[in-house]
């Protein structure tokens, strides 16, 4: 399978205070802001720069060794002379160069370049998770806003009933206890509205954090409606897309390529290297002075260590990589199966509520409220109708949110949510 033609935006992201950013955002704007400023993603991006430094290290050649020596020095007072024939003092400058064989440097670079690719794919996979989290948090804010709207609408309607009942009590058309009951019911709806408002605040706070904003703003708002695609590709097409584009799977495949490169490197490390040396020597004695040159060749004898352990380790990692790929492919199939089932279930549930419940519950509430105002229905019947309508609307809003979540989940599993992101 080929790598996806995607690029990861790499910059050491810095969180931006919320007051410097727009207070009303679309879901695409929220995702773009998170990609740039999310703290977890910013930390993950350092892996790319770390891998780049390892590439620099891998390309370095061994340093030459410079040796300086002074030998046979008359520091103990022997007094070198023609009679004792000691000495003469010798001074030497020597340089040794390590000659790497079996293209070790090229193989180190190959391993490091694979590490760079793996680091980018890991960042892309982290980005995939961050994007899905932002999308779900955005949906959570949208759903919380819808729930608050329903709760406030119910509270407003109940307050209107309380006002009407107060007028009817003054006119003697209604018992005082009925007014008290309506006020108690209004308090219950007020509590529901406050809870819905709290859920909205908590959802906005979560979205703040995922977008990388360091300060909270009560003015943050989301724009746009809940996603609702009319149709998506079939299961087989989605699974094939996931197998071709998922960065974690591509990362494991790249890791296996890296293991193959590492095995070649360890085999090369088992080959001995030569050390070439050159020396200039100066003799300065009473019998004469002289200059000389020497040349040296040194090589280790591979009697005990032929890098057997590292070669075996690289072979085992290569086998391990193949097993991990098979395991992730199976996990991907399960993920896609569950996500596709979730999509179909949420789609059917949403269409069923729209077809069978939504209009009917609204009509029942409208008729019951009209009848209550005319004195033809009891407060209990009105409250039952109002609660039934609220439950239906809550189910409807949740069904819309779940349908949108299932679409974004499929995008995440297929990596479509990061296919347009850019990497250096």
C-alpha positions in Angstrom: 0.0 0.0 0.0 1.3 3.5 -0.8 1.7 6.3 1.6 -1.1 9.0 1.5 -0.2 12.2 -0.2 -0.6 14.2 3.0 1.7 16.8 4.6 1.8 17.6 8.3 1.9 21.2 9.3 5.1 21.5 11.4 5.7 24.5 13.6 6.3 24.7 17.3 2.9 26.0 18.2 2.3 28.7 20.8 -1.0 29.0 22.5 -2.8 32.2 21.8 -5.0 34.0 24.4 -8.7 33.7 23.6 -9.2 37.5 23.4 -6.9 37.6 20.4 -8.9 35.1 18.5 -12.4 35.1 16.9 -15.2 34.5 19.4 -17.6 32.8 16.8 -16.1 30.0 14.8 -17.1 27.4 12.4 -16.1 23.8 12.8 -13.4 24.1 10.1 -12.0 27.2 11.9 -12.0 25.4 15.2 -10.1 22.5 13.7 -7.6 24.8 12.0 -7.0 26.6 15.3 -6.5 23.3 17.2 -4.0 22.1 14.6 -2.0 25.3 15.1 -2.3 25.7 18.9 -3.3 22.4 20.5 -0.9 21.7 23.4 -0.7 17.9 22.9 -0.1 18.3 19.2 2.5 21.0 19.8 4.4 18.6 22.1 4.1 15.8 19.5 5.6 18.0 16.8 8.9 18.1 18.6 9.4 14.4 17.6 10.0 15.6 14.0 12.8 18.0 14.9 14.3 15.3 17.2 14.3 12.9 14.3 15.9 15.5 12.0 18.8 15.9 14.5 19.4 12.2 14.5 19.6 12.4 10.7 22.4 14.9 11.1 24.2 12.7 13.5 23.9 9.6 11.3 25.5 11.5 8.4 28.6 12.5 10.4 31.9 10.8 9.6 34.3 9.5 12.3 36.7 12.1 13.5 40.5 11.6 12.8 42.6 11.1 15.9 45.7 13.3 16.5 48.4 11.9 18.8 51.4 13.9 20.1 54.3 12.1 21.9 57.6 12.8 23.5 59.7 9.7 24.3 63.1 8.9 25.9 63.3 12.3 27.6 66.2 12.9 29.9 64.0 14.1 32.8 65.6 11.9 35.5 69.1 13.3 35.1 70.7 10.3 33.3 72.7 12.7 31.2 72.6 11.1 27.8 76.1 11.0 26.3 78.3 9.0 23.9 79.5 6.8 26.7 76.2 5.5 27.9 74.6 5.6 24.5 71.2 6.4 25.9 68.4 8.1 24.1 68.0 9.9 21.9 64.8 11.9 22.8 62.1 11.4 20.2 59.2 13.6 19.3 56.3 12.4 17.2 53.1 13.6 15.6 50.6 10.9 14.5 47.2 11.0 12.8 44.8 8.0 12.5 41.8 7.8 10.3 39.0 5.2 10.6 37.9 3.8 7.3 34.3 2.5 7.6 33.5 -0.4 5.4 30.3 -1.9 4.1 28.7 1.6 3.6 27.9 2.0 7.2 27.4 5.7 6.9 24.9 5.3 4.1 23.0 2.7 6.1 22.9 4.9 9.2 21.4 7.7 7.1 18.8 5.3 5.6 17.7 4.3 9.2 17.5 7.9 10.3 15.5 9.0 7.2 13.0 6.2 8.0 12.8 7.5 11.6 12.0 11.0 10.2 9.1 9.5 8.1 7.8 7.6 11.1 7.9 10.7 13.3 5.9 12.6 10.7 3.3 9.8 10.5 3.1 9.7 14.3 2.4 13.5 14.4 -0.2 13.0 11.7 -1.9 10.2 13.7 -1.9 12.5 16.8 -3.4 15.2 14.7 -6.1 12.7 13.5 -7.1 12.2 17.1 -7.0 15.9 18.0 -9.2 16.8 15.0 -11.8 14.1 16.0 -11.8 15.4 19.6 -12.4 19.0 18.4 -15.2 17.9 16.1 -16.9 16.0 18.9 -16.4 18.9 21.3 -17.9 21.3 18.6 -20.9 18.9 18.3 -21.2 18.9 22.0 -21.5 22.7 22.1 -24.0 22.6 19.2 -26.1 19.9 21.0 -25.9 21.8 24.3 -27.1 25.0 22.6 -30.1 23.1 21.1 -30.9 21.6 24.5 -30.8 24.9 26.2 -33.1 26.4 23.5 -35.6 23.6 24.2 -35.4 24.1 28.0 -35.7 27.9 27.8 -38.7 27.5 25.4 -40.4 25.2 27.8 -39.7 27.5 30.7 -41.0 30.5 28.8 -44.2 28.5 27.9 -44.6 27.5 31.6 -44.1 31.1 32.8 -46.8 32.1 30.4 -49.1 29.5 32.0 -48.2 30.8 35.5 -49.1 34.4 34.4 -52.4 33.2 33.0 -53.2 31.2 36.1 -52.4 34.2 38.3 -55.0 36.3 36.3 -57.5 33.5 36.5 -57.0 33.1 40.3 -57.6 36.9 40.8 -60.8 36.6 38.7 -62.0 33.6 40.7 -61.9 31.2 37.8 -59.1 29.0 39.2 -58.2 27.5 42.5 -55.1 28.9 44.3 -53.7 25.3 44.5 -53.6 25.1 40.7 -51.5 28.3 40.6 -49.1 26.8 43.1 -48.8 23.7 41.1 -48.0 25.6 37.9 -45.4 27.6 39.8 -43.8 24.4 41.1 -43.7 23.1 37.6 -42.1 26.4 36.4 -39.4 26.0 39.0 -38.7 22.5 37.7 -38.4 23.8 34.2 -36.1 26.6 35.4 -33.8 24.0 37.1 -33.7 22.1 33.8 -32.8 25.3 32.0 -30.0 26.0 34.4 -28.6 22.5 34.0 -28.7 22.9 30.3 -26.8 26.2 30.6 -24.2 24.5 32.8 -23.7 21.7 30.2 -23.2 24.4 27.5 -20.6 26.2 29.6 -18.7 22.9 30.2 -18.8 22.0 26.5 -17.4 25.4 25.6 -14.6 25.0 28.2 -13.6 21.7 26.7 -13.6 23.2 23.2 -11.4 26.0 24.5 -8.8 23.6 25.8 -8.8 21.5 22.6 -8.3 24.6 20.5 -5.3 25.5 22.5 -6.7 28.7 24.0 -5.1 29.6 27.3 -7.9 31.7 28.7 -11.6 31.0 28.8 -14.1 33.3 27.1 -17.8 33.3 27.8 -18.4 34.8 24.4 -17.2 31.8 22.4 -19.9 30.6 20.1 -20.1 28.0 17.3 -21.5 28.7 13.9 -23.2 26.3 11.5 -25.6 23.4 11.8 -24.9 19.8 12.7 -23.4 17.9 9.9 -25.8 15.7 7.9 -24.4 14.1 4.8 -27.1 12.6 2.5 -25.0 9.6 1.7 -21.5 8.2 2.2 -19.5 5.5 0.4 -20.1 1.8 1.1 -18.4 -0.2 3.8 -15.9 -1.8 1.4 -14.8 1.5 -0.1 -14.4 3.1 3.3 -12.3 0.1 4.6 -10.0 0.3 1.6 -9.6 4.0 2.1 -8.7 3.4 5.8 -6.1 0.7 4.8 -4.5 3.1 2.3 -4.5 6.3 4.4 -4.4 5.6 8.1 -1.2 7.2 9.4 -0.8 4.7 12.2 -0.9 1.8 9.8 1.4 3.6 7.4 3.7 4.3 10.3 3.9 0.5 11.1 4.7 -0.2 7.5 7.4 2.5 7.5 8.7 1.0 10.8 9.0 -2.4 9.1 11.0 -0.7 6.3 13.1 0.9 9.0 13.7 -2.5 10.6 14.9 -3.8 7.2 17.3 -0.9 6.9 18.4 -1.5 10.5 19.1 -5.1 9.8 21.3 -4.1 6.9 23.1 -1.7 9.1 23.7 -4.3 11.8 25.0 -6.7 9.2 27.4 -4.0 8.1 28.4 -3.2 11.7 29.6 -6.8 11.8 32.2 -6.0 9.2 35.5 -4.9 10.5 36.8 -1.4 9.9 40.4 -0.4 9.2 42.4 2.3 10.8 45.1 4.0 8.7 47.7 6.1 10.5 50.7 8.3 9.5 53.4 9.4 11.8 56.2 12.0 11.7 59.0 11.3 14.2 62.0 13.5 15.2 65.1 12.2 16.9 67.3 14.7 18.6 70.4 13.1 20.2 74.1 13.7 20.7 75.0 11.2 18.0 72.9 12.9 15.5 69.5 14.2 14.5 67.0 12.6 12.2 63.5 12.8 10.8 61.4 9.8 9.9 57.9 8.9 8.6 55.8 5.9 9.6 52.6 4.4 8.2 50.2 2.1 10.0 47.3 -0.2 9.3 45.2 -1.6 12.2 42.2 -3.9 12.1 40.3 -5.7 14.9 40.2 -9.5 14.8 36.5 -10.6 14.8 37.1 -13.5 17.0 34.4 -12.9 19.6 32.2 -10.0 18.7 30.7 -10.0 15.2 27.6 -8.0 16.3 25.6 -11.2 16.5 23.2 -9.9 19.2 22.2 -6.7 17.3 21.8 -8.7 14.1 19.4 -11.1 15.8 17.6 -8.2 17.5 17.0 -6.5 14.2 15.6 -9.8 12.7 13.2 -10.2 15.7 12.0 -6.6 15.3 11.4 -7.2 11.6 9.2 -10.2 12.5 7.5 -8.2 15.3 6.7 -5.4 12.8 4.9 -7.8 10.5 2.8 -9.1 13.4 1.9 -5.6 14.5 0.7 -4.7 11.0 -1.6 -7.7 10.9 -3.0 -6.9 14.3 -3.7 -3.2 13.4 -5.3 -4.3 10.1 -7.6 -6.5 12.0 -8.3 -3.8 14.5 -9.1 -1.4 11.7 -11.7 -3.8 10.3 -13.4 -3.9 13.7 -13.2 -0.1 14.0 -14.8 0.4 10.6 -17.5 -2.3 11.2 -18.5 -0.7 14.5 -18.4 2.9 13.1 -20.5 1.9 10.0 -23.0 0.2 12.2 -23.1 3.3 14.4 -23.7 5.4 11.3 -26.5 3.3 10.0 -28.2 3.1 13.4 -28.0 6.8 14.1 -29.3 7.5 10.6 -32.3 5.2 11.0 -33.0 6.6 14.4 -32.9 10.2 13.3 -35.1 9.5 10.3 -37.6 7.6 12.5 -37.9 10.4 15.0 -38.5 12.9 12.2 -41.0 10.7 10.5 -43.0 9.3 13.5 -42.5 11.5 16.6 -41.4 15.0 16.0 -44.5 16.6 14.5 -46.9 14.5 16.5 -45.4 15.5 19.9 -45.4 19.1 18.8 -49.0 18.9 17.7 -50.0 17.1 21.0 -48.4 19.9 23.1 -50.0 22.6 21.0 -53.5 21.0 21.4 -53.1 20.3 25.1 -51.9 23.8 25.8 -54.8 25.3 23.9 -57.2 23.0 25.8 -55.6 24.0 29.2 -56.0 27.7 28.4 -59.7 27.0 27.7 -60.1 25.0 30.9 -60.7 21.7 29.0 -57.4 20.0 30.1 -55.8 19.6 33.5 -52.4 20.9 34.5 -51.2 17.3 34.8 -52.1 16.7 31.2 -50.3 19.8 30.1 -47.2 18.9 32.0 -47.2 15.4 30.6 -47.5 16.8 27.1 -44.7 19.4 27.7 -42.4 16.7 29.2 -43.2 14.3 26.3 -42.4 17.1 23.8 -39.1 17.9 25.7 -38.1 14.2 25.7 -38.8 14.0 22.0 -36.8 17.1 21.2 -34.0 15.9 23.4 -34.0 12.6 21.6 -34.1 14.4 18.3 -31.2 16.7 19.2 -29.2 13.7 20.5 -30.0 11.7 17.4 -28.8 14.6 15.2 -25.6 14.9 17.2 -25.0 11.1 17.1 -25.4 11.1 13.4 -22.9 13.9 13.0 -20.5 12.1 15.4 -20.7 8.9 13.3 -19.8 10.9 10.2 -16.8 12.5 11.8 -15.8 9.1 13.3 -15.8 7.5 9.9 -13.7 10.4 8.6 -11.2 9.8 11.4 -11.0 6.1 10.8 -10.3 6.6 7.1 -8.0 9.5 7.9 -10.0 11.8 5.7 -10.0 14.4 8.5 -6.2 14.9 8.0 -5.8 14.3 4.3 -5.6 18.0 3.6 -3.2 19.0 6.3 0.2 20.1 5.3 3.7 18.8 6.4 7.2 20.1 5.5 
